[in-house]
Amino acid sequence: MRLLKVATCNLNQWAMDFDCNMKNIKESIARAKEAGAVIRLGPELEITGYSCEDHFLELDTITHAWDCLKDLLLGDWTDGILCSFGMPVIKGSERYNCQVLCLNRKIIMIRPKLWLANDGNYRELRWFTAWKQKDQLEDFLLPHEISEALCQKSVPFGYGFIQFLDTAVAVEVCEELFTPIPPHADLALNGVEVFMNASGSHHQLRKLDYRIRAFISATHSRGGVYMYSNQQGCDGGRLYFDGCSCVVVNGDMIAQGSQFSLRDVEVVVAQVDLDAVGYFVV
């Protein structure tokens, strides 16, 4: 039996409040470890906060995000647990909305967002570029200070997944789930069993039902473990993020966080049987 314990989070992050955001991130990791989880997922752009708006265009914002990631990796926070952290990353001359996957004090992969939210309340194309090279991973040279501190020169950057001895894990970022051909469809056919969706989704009437139906649909016909993490509270802009982080397995909701909690950190933990995923038949 392949048992896997995972943790996903509601975090009350604040735009550009790096100290507060790091405190919440570290507390969520500590709780996940205490519960025995080996995968921890946080919300989209959790290090900087989601609603930084034109501050994303400032180099200092990117620099501070790397400093925070370095702090997490130089400590014991990622020892024995795969952590996905949301932050902006500059590659070449473009800014990308990324999930940085880390394990045992190393960066394993940087996954840029493929589809950006650019309608209604969202203007991600103003600050970020969508990653379009879906058929390859590229080498990303880490900033010099980060490279020296981690003794790690470059990391894979792009669309891909992580293959472990007993399962494969991949990222799907917020808006990508709701596209005509979401990444999880192709990834599932390539053997990925665990999907991590980092999100910054605001509250709107009936939107939670829409989300849940999408999570269930993603694993109902193909099988899989779908982890969803969301921002919680108002991080400095006009939007209210309503949390509701959850874990769905083979089309069934098995764990869900609260929707309107006043807590800064809420960690949702679930233990799943990967054999039930591998032999899932509709």
C-alpha positions as protocol buffer text, in pm:
chain_id: "A"
residue {
  index: 1
  type: MET
  ca { x: 0 y: 0 z: 0 }
}
residue {
  index: 2
  type: ARG
  ca { x: 140 y: 339 z: -105 }
}
residue {
  index: 3
  type: LEU
  ca { x: 18 y: 584 z: 158 }
}
residue {
  index: 4
  type: LEU
  ca { x: 85 y: 956 z: 109 }
}
residue {
  index: 5
  type: LYS
  ca { x: 9 y: 1235 z: 352 }
}
residue {
  index: 6
  type: VAL
  ca { x: -32 y: 1581 z: 198 }
}
residue {
  index: 7
  type: ALA
  ca { x: -96 y: 1931 z: 335 }
}
residue {
  index: 8
  type: THR
  ca { x: -251 y: 2232 z: 164 }
}
residue {
  index: 9
  type: CYS
  ca { x: -303 y: 2578 z: 313 }
}
residue {
  index: 10
  type: ASN
  ca { x: -529 y: 2880 z: 351 }
}
residue {
  index: 11
  type: LEU
  ca { x: -291 y: 3170 z: 420 }
}
residue {
  index: 12
  type: ASN
  ca { x: -377 y: 3531 z: 502 }
}
residue {
  index: 13
  type: GLN
  ca { x: -92 y: 3691 z: 307 }
}
residue {
  index: 14
  type: TRP
  ca { x: -43 y: 4066 z: 254 }
}
residue {
  index: 15
  type: ALA
  ca { x: 93 y: 4236 z: -56 }
}
residue {
  index: 16
  type: MET
  ca { x: 459 y: 4336 z: -2 }
}
residue {
  index: 17
  type: ASP
  ca { x: 455 y: 4238 z: 368 }
}
residue {
  index: 18
  type: PHE
  ca { x: 741 y: 3989 z: 343 }
}
residue {
  index: 19
  type: ASP
  ca { x: 789 y: 3947 z: 719 }
}
residue {
  index: 20
  type: CYS
  ca { x: 423 y: 3862 z: 779 }
}
residue {
  index: 21
  type: ASN
  ca { x: 407 y: 3636 z: 475 }
}
residue {
  index: 22
  type: MET
  ca { x: 718 y: 3445 z: 579 }
}
residue {
  index: 23
  type: LYS
  ca { x: 582 y: 3398 z: 929 }
}
residue {
  index: 24
  type: ASN
  ca { x: 266 y: 3242 z: 788 }
}
residue {
  index: 25
  type: ILE
  ca { x: 456 y: 3024 z: 542 }
}
residue {
  index: 26
  type: LYS
  ca { x: 688 y: 2889 z: 811 }
}
residue {
  index: 27
  type: GLU
  ca { x: 400 y: 2821 z: 1049 }
}
residue {
  index: 28
  type: SER
  ca { x: 216 y: 2629 z: 775 }
}
residue {
  index: 29
  type: ILE
  ca { x: 525 y: 2418 z: 704 }
}
residue {
  index: 30
  type: ALA
  ca { x: 574 y: 2346 z: 1075 }
}
residue {
  index: 31
  type: ARG
  ca { x: 211 y: 2232 z: 1107 }
}
residue {
  index: 32
  type: ALA
  ca { x: 237 y: 2019 z: 794 }
}
residue {
  index: 33
  type: LYS
  ca { x: 552 y: 1850 z: 926 }
}
residue {
  index: 34
  type: GLU
  ca { x: 396 y: 1797 z: 1267 }
}
residue {
  index: 35
  type: ALA
  ca { x: 105 y: 1619 z: 1098 }
}
residue {
  index: 36
  type: GLY
  ca { x: 348 y: 1396 z: 906 }
}
residue {
  index: 37
  type: ALA
  ca { x: 284 y: 1540 z: 560 }
}
residue {
  index: 38
  type: VAL
  ca { x: 552 y: 1498 z: 293 }
}
residue {
  index: 39
  type: ILE
  ca { x: 403 y: 1748 z: 45 }
}
residue {
  index: 40
  type: ARG
  ca { x: 309 y: 2105 z: 140 }
}
residue {
  index: 41
  type: LEU
  ca { x: 130 y: 2340 z: -102 }
}
residue {
  index: 42
  type: GLY
  ca { x: 82 y: 2714 z: -49 }
}
residue {
  index: 43
  type: PRO
  ca { x: -127 y: 2968 z: -244 }
}
residue {
  index: 44
  type: GLU
  ca { x: -30 y: 3154 z: -560 }
}
residue {
  index: 45
  type: LEU
  ca { x: 238 y: 3423 z: -514 }
}
residue {
  index: 46
  type: GLU
  ca { x: 237 y: 3356 z: -140 }
}
residue {
  index: 47
  type: ILE
  ca { x: 582 y: 3505 z: -76 }
}
residue {
  index: 48
  type: THR
  ca { x: 502 y: 3850 z: -215 }
}
residue {
  index: 49
  type: GLY
  ca { x: 123 y: 3846 z: -176 }
}
residue {
  index: 50
  type: TYR
  ca { x: -105 y: 3825 z: -479 }
}
residue {
  index: 51
  type: SER
  ca { x: -219 y: 4188 z: -516 }
}
residue {
  index: 52
  type: CYS
  ca { x: 119 y: 4363 z: -549 }
}
residue {
  index: 53
  type: GLU
  ca { x: 3 y: 4510 z: -882 }
}
residue {
  index: 54
  type: ASP
  ca { x: 270 y: 4742 z: -1032 }
}
residue {
  index: 55
  type: HIS
  ca { x: 513 y: 4653 z: -752 }
}
residue {
  index: 56
  type: PHE
  ca { x: 567 y: 4334 z: -954 }
}
residue {
  index: 57
  type: LEU
  ca { x: 746 y: 4556 z: -1207 }
}
residue {
  index: 58
  type: GLU
  ca { x: 1002 y: 4667 z: -946 }
}
residue {
  index: 59
  type: LEU
  ca { x: 1326 y: 4471 z: -925 }
}
residue {
  index: 60
  type: ASP
  ca { x: 1325 y: 4504 z: -545 }
}
residue {
  index: 61
  type: THR
  ca { x: 1010 y: 4292 z: -527 }
}
residue {
  index: 62
  type: ILE
  ca { x: 1182 y: 4007 z: -711 }
}
residue {
  index: 63
  type: THR
  ca { x: 1499 y: 4047 z: -503 }
}
residue {
  index: 64
  type: HIS
  ca { x: 1308 y: 4034 z: -174 }
}
residue {
  index: 65
  type: ALA
  ca { x: 1122 y: 3723 z: -293 }
}
residue {
  index: 66
  type: TRP
  ca { x: 1453 y: 3546 z: -364 }
}
residue {
  index: 67
  type: ASP
  ca { x: 1584 y: 3654 z: -22 }
}
residue {
  index: 68
  type: CYS
  ca { x: 1278 y: 3496 z: 141 }
}
residue {
  index: 69
  type: LEU
  ca { x: 1322 y: 3175 z: -56 }
}
residue {
  index: 70
  type: LYS
  ca { x: 1689 y: 3164 z: 44 }
}
residue {
  index: 71
  type: ASP
  ca { x: 1587 y: 3199 z: 408 }
}
residue {
  index: 72
  type: LEU
  ca { x: 1351 y: 2903 z: 374 }
}
residue {
  index: 73
  type: LEU
  ca { x: 1613 y: 2687 z: 200 }
}
residue {
  index: 74
  type: LEU
  ca { x: 1901 y: 2765 z: 436 }
}
residue {
  index: 75
  type: GLY
  ca { x: 1691 y: 2652 z: 732 }
}
residue {
  index: 76
  type: ASP
  ca { x: 1545 y: 2307 z: 789 }
}
residue {
  index: 77
  type: TRP
  ca { x: 1201 y: 2401 z: 655 }
}
residue {
  index: 78
  type: THR
  ca { x: 1217 y: 2183 z: 342 }
}
residue {
  index: 79
  type: ASP
  ca { x: 1392 y: 1886 z: 505 }
}
residue {
  index: 80
  type: GLY
  ca { x: 1191 y: 1575 z: 423 }
}
residue {
  index: 81
  type: ILE
  ca { x: 897 y: 1763 z: 272 }
}
residue {
  index: 82
  type: LEU
  ca { x: 831 y: 1879 z: -86 }
}
residue {
  index: 83
  type: CYS
  ca { x: 722 y: 2244 z: -70 }
}
residue {
  index: 84
  type: SER
  ca { x: 574 y: 2451 z: -350 }
}
residue {
  index: 85
  type: PHE
  ca { x: 625 y: 2826 z: -301 }
}
residue {
  index: 86
  type: GLY
  ca { x: 461 y: 3095 z: -516 }
}
residue {
  index: 87
  type: MET
  ca { x: 673 y: 3395 z: -625 }
}
residue {
  index: 88
  type: PRO
  ca { x: 758 y: 3608 z: -930 }
}
residue {
  index: 89
  type: VAL
  ca { x: 1073 y: 3513 z: -1123 }
}
residue {
  index: 90
  type: ILE
  ca { x: 1260 y: 3700 z: -1399 }
}
residue {
  index: 91
  type: LYS
  ca { x: 1403 y: 3488 z: -1680 }
}
residue {
  index: 92
  type: GLY
  ca { x: 1576 y: 3677 z: -1958 }
}
residue {
  index: 93
  type: SER
  ca { x: 1378 y: 3998 z: -1991 }
}
residue {
  index: 94
  type: GLU
  ca { x: 1042 y: 3852 z: -1888 }
}
residue {
  index: 95
  type: ARG
  ca { x: 865 y: 3819 z: -1555 }
}
residue {
  index: 96
  type: TYR
  ca { x: 683 y: 3496 z: -1479 }
}
residue {
  index: 97
  type: ASN
  ca { x: 431 y: 3399 z: -1214 }
}
residue {
  index: 98
  type: CYS
  ca { x: 596 y: 3084 z: -1079 }
}
residue {
  index: 99
  type: GLN
  ca { x: 572 y: 2795 z: -839 }
}
residue {
  index: 100
  type: VAL
  ca { x: 914 y: 2701 z: -702 }
}
residue {
  index: 101
  type: LEU
  ca { x: 933 y: 2337 z: -594 }
}
residue {
  index: 102
  type: CYS
  ca { x: 1186 y: 2273 z: -318 }
}
residue {
  index: 103
  type: LEU
  ca { x: 1301 y: 1966 z: -125 }
}
residue {
  index: 104
  type: ASN
  ca { x: 1584 y: 1906 z: 122 }
}
residue {
  index: 105
  type: ARG
  ca { x: 1723 y: 2261 z: 92 }
}
residue {
  index: 106
  type: LYS
  ca { x: 1740 y: 2250 z: -288 }
}
residue {
  index: 107
  type: ILE
  ca { x: 1527 y: 2393 z: -569 }
}
residue {
  index: 108
  type: ILE
  ca { x: 1398 y: 2097 z: -772 }
}
residue {
  index: 109
  type: MET
  ca { x: 1214 y: 2286 z: -1046 }
}
residue {
  index: 110
  type: ILE
  ca { x: 1062 y: 2627 z: -1127 }
}
residue {
  index: 111
  type: ARG
  ca { x: 721 y: 2602 z: -1293 }
}
residue {
  index: 112
  type: PRO
  ca { x: 600 y: 2922 z: -1469 }
}
residue {
  index: 113
  type: LYS
  ca { x: 228 y: 2981 z: -1520 }
}
residue {
  index: 114
  type: LEU
  ca { x: 105 y: 2883 z: -1868 }
}
residue {
  index: 115
  type: TRP
  ca { x: -230 y: 3068 z: -1873 }
}
residue {
  index: 116
  type: LEU
  ca { x: -267 y: 3407 z: -1706 }
}
residue {
  index: 117
  type: ALA
  ca { x: -587 y: 3544 z: -1554 }
}
residue {
  index: 118
  type: ASN
  ca { x: -668 y: 3856 z: -1753 }
}
residue {
  index: 119
  type: ASP
  ca { x: -1040 y: 3920 z: -1731 }
}
residue {
  index: 120
  type: GLY
  ca { x: -1284 y: 4054 z: -1474 }
}
residue {
  index: 121
  type: ASN
  ca { x: -1082 y: 4154 z: -1166 }
}
residue {
  index: 122
  type: TYR
  ca { x: -752 y: 4019 z: -1297 }
}
residue {
  index: 123
  type: ARG
  ca { x: -478 y: 4187 z: -1503 }
}
residue {
  index: 124
  type: GLU
  ca { x: -190 y: 3941 z: -1484 }
}
residue {
  index: 125
  type: LEU
  ca { x: -74 y: 4015 z: -1839 }
}
residue {
  index: 126
  type: ARG
  ca { x: 18 y: 4365 z: -1722 }
}
residue {
  index: 127
  type: TRP
  ca { x: 292 y: 4220 z: -1500 }
}
residue {
  index: 128
  type: PHE
  ca { x: 372 y: 3869 z: -1625 }
}
residue {
  index: 129
  type: THR
  ca { x: 437 y: 3673 z: -1942 }
}
residue {
  index: 130
  type: ALA
  ca { x: 270 y: 3337 z: -2004 }
}
residue {
  index: 131
  type: TRP
  ca { x: 510 y: 3047 z: -2057 }
}
residue {
  index: 132
  type: LYS
  ca { x: 451 y: 2890 z: -2398 }
}
residue {
  index: 133
  type: GLN
  ca { x: 733 y: 2634 z: -2438 }
}
residue {
  index: 134
  type: LYS
  ca { x: 526 y: 2334 z: -2328 }
}
residue {
  index: 135
  type: ASP
  ca { x: 751 y: 2077 z: -2492 }
}
residue {
  index: 136
  type: GLN
  ca { x: 1072 y: 2147 z: -2301 }
}
residue {
  index: 137
  type: LEU
  ca { x: 1244 y: 2234 z: -1977 }
}
residue {
  index: 138
  type: GLU
  ca { x: 1519 y: 2495 z: -1990 }
}
residue {
  index: 139
  type: ASP
  ca { x: 1813 y: 2558 z: -1758 }
}
residue {
  index: 140
  type: PHE
  ca { x: 1760 y: 2860 z: -1535 }
}
residue {
  index: 141
  type: LEU
  ca { x: 2070 y: 3021 z: -1387 }
}
residue {
  index: 142
  type: LEU
  ca { x: 1996 y: 3115 z: -1028 }
}
residue {
  index: 143
  type: PRO
  ca { x: 2082 y: 3468 z: -908 }
}
residue {
  index: 144
  type: HIS
  ca { x: 2447 y: 3476 z: -798 }
}
residue {
  index: 145
  type: GLU
  ca { x: 2376 y: 3526 z: -428 }
}
residue {
  index: 146
  type: ILE
  ca { x: 2122 y: 3242 z: -426 }
}
residue {
  index: 147
  type: SER
  ca { x: 2353 y: 3014 z: -623 }
}
residue {
  index: 148
  type: GLU
  ca { x: 2639 y: 3067 z: -379 }
}
residue {
  index: 149
  type: ALA
  ca { x: 2423 y: 3020 z: -72 }
}
residue {
  index: 150
  type: LEU
  ca { x: 2261 y: 2698 z: -198 }
}
residue {
  index: 151
  type: CYS
  ca { x: 2567 y: 2562 z: -386 }
}
residue {
  index: 152
  type: GLN
  ca { x: 2331 y: 2518 z: -679 }
}
residue {
  index: 153
  type: LYS
  ca { x: 2407 y: 2686 z: -1011 }
}
residue {
  index: 154
  type: SER
  ca { x: 2100 y: 2613 z: -1224 }
}
residue {
  index: 155
  type: VAL
  ca { x: 1758 y: 2447 z: -1204 }
}
residue {
  index: 156
  type: PRO
  ca { x: 1501 y: 2317 z: -1457 }
}
residue {
  index: 157
  type: PHE
  ca { x: 1255 y: 2588 z: -1562 }
}
residue {
  index: 158
  type: GLY
  ca { x: 934 y: 2528 z: -1756 }
}
residue {
  index: 159
  type: TYR
  ca { x: 650 y: 2281 z: -1797 }
}
residue {
  index: 160
  type: GLY
  ca { x: 717 y: 1940 z: -1647 }
}
residue {
  index: 161
  type: PHE
  ca { x: 666 y: 1713 z: -1349 }
}
residue {
  index: 162
  type: ILE
  ca { x: 873 y: 1549 z: -1077 }
}
residue {
  index: 163
  type: GLN
  ca { x: 911 y: 1171 z: -1085 }
}
residue {
  index: 164
  type: PHE
  ca { x: 974 y: 1010 z: -747 }
}
residue {
  index: 165
  type: LEU
  ca { x: 1033 y: 638 z: -684 }
}
residue {
  index: 166
  type: ASP
  ca { x: 668 y: 572 z: -598 }
}
residue {
  index: 167
  type: THR
  ca { x: 471 y: 851 z: -767 }
}
residue {
  index: 168
  type: ALA
  ca { x: 486 y: 1158 z: -993 }
}
residue {
  index: 169
  type: VAL
  ca { x: 390 y: 1511 z: -884 }
}
residue {
  index: 170
  type: ALA
  ca { x: 304 y: 1816 z: -1095 }
}
residue {
  index: 171
  type: VAL
  ca { x: 183 y: 2174 z: -1058 }
}
residue {
  index: 172
  type: GLU
  ca { x: -125 y: 2335 z: -1212 }
}
residue {
  index: 173
  type: VAL
  ca { x: -156 y: 2707 z: -1134 }
}
residue {
  index: 174
  type: CYS
  ca { x: -500 y: 2862 z: -1069 }
}
residue {
  index: 175
  type: GLU
  ca { x: -636 y: 2975 z: -1410 }
}
residue {
  index: 176
  type: GLU
  ca { x: -487 y: 2675 z: -1591 }
}
residue {
  index: 177
  type: LEU
  ca { x: -750 y: 2443 z: -1442 }
}
residue {
  index: 178
  type: PHE
  ca { x: -1027 y: 2636 z: -1621 }
}
residue {
  index: 179
  type: THR
  ca { x: -875 y: 2640 z: -1970 }
}
residue {
  index: 180
  type: PRO
  ca { x: -1009 y: 2432 z: -2263 }
}
residue {
  index: 181
  type: ILE
  ca { x: -719 y: 2183 z: -2238 }
}
residue {
  index: 182
  type: PRO
  ca { x: -593 y: 2203 z: -1877 }
}
residue {
  index: 183
  type: PRO
  ca { x: -240 y: 2072 z: -1808 }
}
residue {
  index: 184
  type: HIS
  ca { x: -364 y: 1795 z: -1576 }
}
residue {
  index: 185
  type: ALA
  ca { x: -521 y: 1612 z: -1872 }
}
residue {
  index: 186
  type: ASP
  ca { x: -185 y: 1562 z: -2047 }
}
residue {
  index: 187
  type: LEU
  ca { x: 5 y: 1512 z: -1722 }
}
residue {
  index: 188
  type: ALA
  ca { x: -229 y: 1235 z: -1605 }
}
residue {
  index: 189
  type: LEU
  ca { x: -170 y: 1046 z: -1930 }
}
residue {
  index: 190
  type: ASN
  ca { x: 203 y: 1067 z: -1855 }
}
residue {
  index: 191
  type: GLY
  ca { x: 166 y: 901 z: -1516 }
}
residue {
  index: 192
  type: VAL
  ca { x: 125 y: 1198 z: -1283 }
}
residue {
  index: 193
  type: GLU
  ca { x: -88 y: 1104 z: -983 }
}
residue {
  index: 194
  type: VAL
  ca { x: -59 y: 1411 z: -757 }
}
residue {
  index: 195
  type: PHE
  ca { x: -156 y: 1759 z: -879 }
}
residue {
  index: 196
  type: MET
  ca { x: -89 y: 2079 z: -683 }
}
residue {
  index: 197
  type: ASN
  ca { x: -300 y: 2384 z: -768 }
}
residue {
  index: 198
  type: ALA
  ca { x: -176 y: 2708 z: -612 }
}
residue {
  index: 199
  type: SER
  ca { x: -446 y: 2973 z: -645 }
}
residue {
  index: 200
  type: GLY
  ca { x: -544 y: 3332 z: -576 }
}
residue {
  index: 201
  type: SER
  ca { x: -920 y: 3307 z: -618 }
}
residue {
  index: 202
  type: HIS
  ca { x: -1151 y: 3574 z: -480 }
}
residue {
  index: 203
  type: HIS
  ca { x: -1496 y: 3520 z: -332 }
}
residue {
  index: 204
  type: GLN
  ca { x: -1795 y: 3550 z: -561 }
}
residue {
  index: 205
  type: LEU
  ca { x: -2145 y: 3406 z: -533 }
}
residue {
  index: 206
  type: ARG
  ca { x: -2153 y: 3042 z: -651 }
}
residue {
  index: 207
  type: LYS
  ca { x: -1783 y: 3051 z: -743 }
}
residue {
  index: 208
  type: LEU
  ca { x: -1689 y: 2793 z: -479 }
}
residue {
  index: 209
  type: ASP
  ca { x: -1931 y: 2544 z: -636 }
}
residue {
  index: 210
  type: TYR
  ca { x: -1774 y: 2614 z: -975 }
}
residue {
  index: 211
  type: ARG
  ca { x: -1427 y: 2545 z: -835 }
}
residue {
  index: 212
  type: ILE
  ca { x: -1526 y: 2225 z: -659 }
}
residue {
  index: 213
  type: ARG
  ca { x: -1690 y: 2088 z: -972 }
}
residue {
  index: 214
  type: ALA
  ca { x: -1365 y: 2160 z: -1160 }
}
residue {
  index: 215
  type: PHE
  ca { x: -1153 y: 1974 z: -901 }
}
residue {
  index: 216
  type: ILE
  ca { x: -1388 y: 1678 z: -904 }
}
residue {
  index: 217
  type: SER
  ca { x: -1396 y: 1671 z: -1285 }
}
residue {
  index: 218
  type: ALA
  ca { x: -1015 y: 1680 z: -1302 }
}
residue {
  index: 219
  type: THR
  ca { x: -988 y: 1347 z: -1120 }
}
residue {
  index: 220
  type: HIS
  ca { x: -1324 y: 1184 z: -1185 }
}
residue {
  index: 221
  type: SER
  ca { x: -1243 y: 1020 z: -1516 }
}
residue {
  index: 222
  type: ARG
  ca { x: -863 y: 985 z: -1490 }
}
residue {
  index: 223
  type: GLY
  ca { x: -809 y: 934 z: -1117 }
}
residue {
  index: 224
  type: GLY
  ca { x: -557 y: 1130 z: -914 }
}
residue {
  index: 225
  type: VAL
  ca { x: -496 y: 1338 z: -604 }
}
residue {
  index: 226
  type: TYR
  ca { x: -583 y: 1705 z: -655 }
}
residue {
  index: 227
  type: MET
  ca { x: -453 y: 1951 z: -394 }
}
residue {
  index: 228
  type: TYR
  ca { x: -586 y: 2308 z: -396 }
}
residue {
  index: 229
  type: SER
  ca { x: -445 y: 2598 z: -193 }
}
residue {
  index: 230
  type: ASN
  ca { x: -590 y: 2950 z: -184 }
}
residue {
  index: 231
  type: GLN
  ca { x: -524 y: 3292 z: -40 }
}
residue {
  index: 232
  type: GLN
  ca { x: -747 y: 3397 z: 248 }
}
residue {
  index: 233
  type: GLY
  ca { x: -860 y: 3746 z: 344 }
}
residue {
  index: 234
  type: CYS
  ca { x: -795 y: 4080 z: 175 }
}
residue {
  index: 235
  type: ASP
  ca { x: -425 y: 4120 z: 97 }
}
residue {
  index: 236
  type: GLY
  ca { x: -430 y: 4493 z: 24 }
}
residue {
  index: 237
  type: GLY
  ca { x: -636 y: 4527 z: -293 }
}
residue {
  index: 238
  type: ARG
  ca { x: -1012 y: 4527 z: -357 }
}
residue {
  index: 239
  type: LEU
  ca { x: -1057 y: 4150 z: -359 }
}
residue {
  index: 240
  type: TYR
  ca { x: -1148 y: 3915 z: -77 }
}
residue {
  index: 241
  type: PHE
  ca { x: -992 y: 3570 z: -108 }
}
residue {
  index: 242
  type: ASP
  ca { x: -1207 y: 3305 z: 55 }
}
residue {
  index: 243
  type: GLY
  ca { x: -974 y: 3014 z: 122 }
}
residue {
  index: 244
  type: CYS
  ca { x: -1149 y: 2674 z: 97 }
}
residue {
  index: 245
  type: SER
  ca { x: -826 y: 2482 z: 35 }
}
residue {
  index: 246
  type: CYS
  ca { x: -906 y: 2117 z: -24 }
}
residue {
  index: 247
  type: VAL
  ca { x: -794 y: 1771 z: -132 }
}
residue {
  index: 248
  type: VAL
  ca { x: -989 y: 1568 z: -389 }
}
residue {
  index: 249
  type: VAL
  ca { x: -913 y: 1202 z: -468 }
}
residue {
  index: 250
  type: ASN
  ca { x: -1063 y: 1017 z: -765 }
}
residue {
  index: 251
  type: GLY
  ca { x: -1348 y: 1267 z: -789 }
}
residue {
  index: 252
  type: ASP
  ca { x: -1431 y: 1265 z: -416 }
}
residue {
  index: 253
  type: MET
  ca { x: -1370 y: 1557 z: -179 }
}
residue {
  index: 254
  type: ILE
  ca { x: -1187 y: 1409 z: 122 }
}
residue {
  index: 255
  type: ALA
  ca { x: -1073 y: 1725 z: 306 }
}
residue {
  index: 256
  type: GLN
  ca { x: -1167 y: 2093 z: 291 }
}
residue {
  index: 257
  type: GLY
  ca { x: -1067 y: 2406 z: 482 }
}
residue {
  index: 258
  type: SER
  ca { x: -1299 y: 2684 z: 594 }
}
residue {
  index: 259
  type: GLN
  ca { x: -1428 y: 2959 z: 366 }
}
residue {
  index: 260
  type: PHE
  ca { x: -1436 y: 3274 z: 579 }
}
residue {
  index: 261
  type: SER
  ca { x: -1194 y: 3200 z: 862 }
}
residue {
  index: 262
  type: LEU
  ca { x: -1025 y: 3483 z: 1053 }
}
residue {
  index: 263
  type: ARG
  ca { x: -718 y: 3268 z: 1118 }
}
residue {
  index: 264
  type: ASP
  ca { x: -397 y: 3370 z: 942 }
}
residue {
  index: 265
  type: VAL
  ca { x: -291 y: 3010 z: 886 }
}
residue {
  index: 266
  type: GLU
  ca { x: -507 y: 2707 z: 825 }
}
residue {
  index: 267
  type: VAL
  ca { x: -354 y: 2376 z: 717 }
}
residue {
  index: 268
  type: VAL
  ca { x: -566 y: 2100 z: 564 }
}
residue {
  index: 269
  type: VAL
  ca { x: -406 y: 1755 z: 591 }
}
residue {
  index: 270
  type: ALA
  ca { x: -516 y: 1433 z: 421 }
}
residue {
  index: 271
  type: GLN
  ca { x: -374 y: 1083 z: 392 }
}
residue {
  index: 272
  type: VAL
  ca { x: -437 y: 913 z: 58 }
}
residue {
  index: 273
  type: ASP
  ca { x: -377 y: 565 z: -82 }
}
residue {
  index: 274
  type: LEU
  ca { x: -192 y: 602 z: -412 }
}
residue {
  index: 275
  type: ASP
  ca { x: -273 y: 243 z: -503 }
}
residue {
  index: 276
  type: ALA
  ca { x: -640 y: 345 z: -513 }
}
residue {
  index: 277
  type: VAL
  ca { x: -538 y: 614 z: -763 }
}
residue {
  index: 278
  type: GLY
  ca { x: -324 y: 381 z: -974 }
}
residue {
  index: 279
  type: TYR
  ca { x: -600 y: 123 z: -1008 }
}
residue {
  index: 280
  type: PHE
  ca { x: -885 y: 373 z: -1038 }
}
residue {
  index: 281
  type: VAL
  ca { x: -1153 y: 266 z: -1283 }
}
residue {
  index: 282
  type: VAL
  ca { x: -1470 y: 465 z: -1351 }
}
